[in-house]
């Protein structure tokens, strides 16, 4: 996980990315960014650092260096303002520069390890579990005016704002954990001591989607294995960076100490396709609620309809395939159609939607299996409930 230099690493990484547009990329406050300059210039200014509510009190799903459960990381959302200055402060030149910068950031919504590594020494940002996303953060004209007025003598220039999240900075606070108890009895305070080497607190050790699937879909029932999972009330909590708040679901009746089950509701507008973390909250009367560690589970998109119905005719060698699916994709998510062994990127989707149209240039003729990939999680093409496993015949198109 990252250390405190991760904030500076994000800024330096954005600066390095934008050098593909112009070599003159600065990171100064707007009041002093243009001092003595007349050529093309981009300025990247970090104007706000905020806590991420989605990760604020959530320990990361791993163990610390000493084998103990770590304290929650410092989870941050960074807000940047990118300002364009044209040659000799010419507006047309500046607008062209801004277009190139926005196009680059639009095509580069994730900061991968290769982008981050080596930018600053030892930040370890490239090793964190959650990916760092670049998301447009549109300010109203009034908010933009207030932001620029806070820079005192700065003269307004064409600007756009972005949100970069999430940056997770590891806590340096030492964690404590009791030693395993080897025999039944009382401790030095007279309290009851549980015997055995299994830690006496709720823990989940695995998450199993149905039919040995690699991912779950809306409507599926997940089985979570572990120990100490029995209580008066058992709740399963799901988290995703794009959810405003975690989703909490009651565990299904019939749970055991070593296993609980939960059904994911078929609510395509509330859920987000992609990688989620899942944890269990065990509540018992007279005791403090206890929360397990967190594990990862993928929520796969389900293709509902394909239009036009197969066969799909090409026009000048190109074909348009429109998919409706569940759950809905969010504007910040990366979506692609996998047609056979080809990947076709989705068009821009500025609003949450359940429909995307893919233009397949030089479309391959014949029968092709299709999948929808959102943030690296594919719709399920293989039916694993039969022996041997078989391709889903509904996820196939014929191009003529």
N, C-alpha and C positions, 0 to 999 in steps of 0.2 A: 504494500500500500504506500501512498505518497507521504512525503514529509513536508514541513512548512514551505519549502521552496517551490512547491507545486504551483502556487499562484503565479509566481514569476515565470515558471516554465510554460504555462498556458499563454501568457502574454508574448513571450519570446517565440513560441511555436506559431502563433498567429502572424507575428511579424515576419517570420521566415517564410510562411506560406504565401504571403502577399508580395514577397519580392519577385514572384513570377509575373506580377502585373507591372511593377516598377521597382527599381533598385532603391529608391528613396522611400523607405518606410520607417516612420518614427513612432515613438511611444511616449510622447510628451503631453502635458496638459494643453488643451486647445489655446489657451492664452499665450503660450510660448512656442507652439509647434511650428509656426511659420516664420519665426524670426530669422531674417537674413536669407530666406529662400525665395526662388522665383520659378523653379522648374516643377515638373510633375512630382506630386508627393501624396502619400497616404499616411494618415496618422491613426494609430490604434490606441485608444485611451480607455483604461479600466476605471469606470466612474462609480461602480457600486459592487460590493461584495455582500452576499446575503446567505443566510442559512437555508439549507434544503430541508423542508419539512418532511419529505418522504424518507429521509435517511437519518434524521436528527438523533433519534434514540434507538436506532437499529444496529446491533452489533453485526459486523460483517460475517458471512458464512464460512469462517475458517478459524483455525486456532492460531494463537500468537506463537512467538518463537519459543516460549517456555511451556507450550502445551496447554496454556490456560485460555479461557474464553476472554477475548479482549474487550476493553471498554468501547462504547460506540465511537466511531471516527468523527472528526469535524467535517461535516458535509457542507460544501459550499457551492453556490451558484454565482458565477461571475458575469457581470454585465459590461459590455464594451460598446464604445461609440467609434465608428470608423468614419473618418472625414477625408474628403478628396479635395486636393488643391491642383488646379490645372496650371499649365505653363503660363507664367506671368499673371496668375490668378484669373485666367480666362474661364468663363462659366462653361462653355461648350467643351473645352478640353477637360475640365474637371468632371463633367457629367459622363464623358466617355470613360474616364479613369474609374469612376464609381461603378459604371456598368460592368467593367471587366472584373473589379474586385468582388462585386455581388455575385457574378456568375461563377467565379472561382469558389467562393464559400458555399454557394448553392450546390455545386458539384462535389463538394468536400464536406459533407455534414458530420463526419466523425473524425476525431483525431486519433489515428491508429498508433501503435507502438513505433512504427518506422518514422512517423512524423515527429514524435516526441523525443525519442532516444537520442542523446547526445546534444540536445539543444542547450540544456543547463546541466551541470554536474550533479549527479546523485539525487535527483528529485524523486526517482522511482515512480513517477506518474504513469509511465508506460506499463507498469506491472499491476495497477489496480484492477479489481474485478469488474467494476462498471466501466463501460466505455464513455469517453468524453464527447459530448454532442455539441454541435454548433447550431443554434436555432434562431431564426429571425425573431426579434423582439420589438415589434412596431410600437413606437410612441405616438401619441396624439400630437397635433400641432402645438397645443397648449403645453403639454409636458416637455416637448422638445425645446420650446421657447424658454421654459423655466430652467431647463438644464443648461442651455447656453448662457442665460443671464447669470447663472452662478459662477461663470468663468470670468466675471468682471469685465475686463477690457477686450475680451476676445470678440472678433468680428465673425458673424455667422458664415459658415460654409456648408455646402451640401454634405449631409451626414446620414448615417444609418446605424441602427443599434442591433446588437446580437446578444444572446444569452448563451453562455458556455457552462454546461453542467454534465455530470456532477463531479466535483473534485473532492476526493476523500483523503483527509489527512489523518494519519494514524495517531491515536492517543499514546502519550508517553507515561500515563499513570500505570503503576504496577497493578496487576490483577492478582487476586488471591483465590485459591481453591483448596478444599480440604483434602487430606490424604485419604486413600481408600481404607475402610475399616476391615480388619481381619477377623474380629470376633465380636459377638453380640455383647452388649453391656451398656455402661454409661460412660460419658466423657467426664472430664475434670469438673464440669459444672453441674453434673447430675442429670444431664439431658440424655434422652434415649439415643442410642447410636445404632444405625442400620448395618447389618452385617453384609459381607460380600464385596466384590470388587467393582460392581456396576455402580456408577455414581447415582446417588439418591435423588436426582432431580430429572424432570421430563427432558427427554432427548429424542430427536428423530434421526434415523440413520439411513433412510431411503424413501424415495417417492416413486410410486409405480403407476403409470397410466394404464388403462385397460388394454388387453390383448397384446401385451409386450410392445406397444407402440413407443416410438422415441419421444413423442410429445402428446399432450392432452388437447382435446377440443372442447368447445362449449357444450355442455350437456353430459360430459364424461364424468365418471366417478374415479377419483384418485384414492389410492391406498398409501398411507404413510406409516412406515414401520419404525419401531423404536422401543422405548421402555418408559415406565412411569407415566403413561398417557391416560390414566383413568382419573376422573374427577366428577364433581357434581355438574359442572358445565365445561364442555370442551369446544373450543373455537379454533378454526383454522384461518390464519391471516395471510393474505397475498399482497405483495408489494411490487410496484413497477415505477421507474422514474417518471413516466408520463401520467401516472395516476395522481390526482390531487390529494387523495387520501387512500390509505390501505383499504382493501376489501376484506371484510371479516364474515365468515360463513360458519354456521353451526355444524359440528361433526354429526354424521349419521348415527342413528341409534345402533346399539350392538357393538360399540367399540370395546377393545380389550386393552390391557396394560401394555401390550406390545404392538398394538395396531389401531389406527383410527382411519375412517373413510370420510370423504367429503365429496359432494356432487357440485360441479361447477355449473351455475345456472346459465341457461341459454339467453344471455343478455348482451347482444352484440354491441350496443352503444356504450356500455359501462366498462367492458373489458378491453384490454389492449393485446394484440397479437405480439408474440415475442417472448423473451426470457423474463420470468418472474422469480422472486424469492418467496418461499413459503415457510411458515412457522406455526407452532401449535401453542395455544394458551390454555392452561389447565387451571380451573377455578374450583376450590373446595371450601365449603363453609367453615368459617373460623380461621382460615389461613390466607396468606397473601397469594394473589394470582401468580402463577409461575409460567414463564415463557421459554420454549425450547430454543435451540439453535435454529438457524435458517439454512435451508437447502434451496437449490435451483430447480425450477420446472419450466418447460417450454409450453406455451399456449399456441398451437398451430392454427393458421387460418384454414377455414373450410370453404372450398369452392362450391357455391350454390347453383349458379347458372353460368352457361357459356353462350355468348351471342357473337355472331349469328349461329344458329344451330348448324352442326356439322352436316354436310361438307361446307367448308369455308372457301369462297372463291377469291382468287387474287385479282388485284387491279394493278396492271403494269408491274407485276411481279411482287407486289406488296399485299399484305393482308392485315386487317384490323381485328383483334380478338378482344372482346369486352367481357370481363369477369365481374360477377357479384359474389360477395364472400362475407364471412363472419368469423371473428368480430371485425369492427370497422378499423381502418388504418388511420393513424393520426398524421397531421402535416409533417411532423419531424421525423417520421419513419421512412426507411428506405424500402421500396417495394420493387419487385421484378417478376416477370413471367419467365418460367423455365420451360422452353419448348424443345423437347428432346434434350440435346446437349447444349442448346443455345440459351443465353440469358438476355432478355429484352427488358430494359429499364422502364419503369413507369413514368408517365408524364408528371409534371408538377401537380400536386394535390394540396392546395393551400387550406382546405377545410377537411375536417373529419368526414370520411366517406366509406361506403361499402361497395363502390363500383369504380373500376379502373379500366380504361381502354388502352390497349397496347398495340402500337404500330410495328408490325414485323416486316422489315425491309428484306427484299430478296428472300421471300418466305420459302422454306423447303416444302416440296410437294409430298403428299402421301400421308400416312397415319403417323401421328406424333402424340406422345404422352405429354401432359402439361402439369406444372406445379406452380403455385404462387408462393414466392419467398418474401417474407416481411421481417426485416431486421435479422436475417440469417436463419429464420425458422421457416421450414417448408411445409406446405399443405401435405397431407398424408396420401401418398400415391400407392403404397403397398398395403394390401389387406392381409394382416397377420393373423386374423382369426380363422383362416383356413389353412390346410396342410396339403401341399406346400404353399407358402405365401404366393399371392398373385397380385398383378397390377389391378388397380381400380378401373374398370372399363368405362366408368362415367368421366374419368379424367383423361379423355383421349379425343383428339380432333382429327379430321381429315381435311387437308388443304388441297384444293384443285386449281 
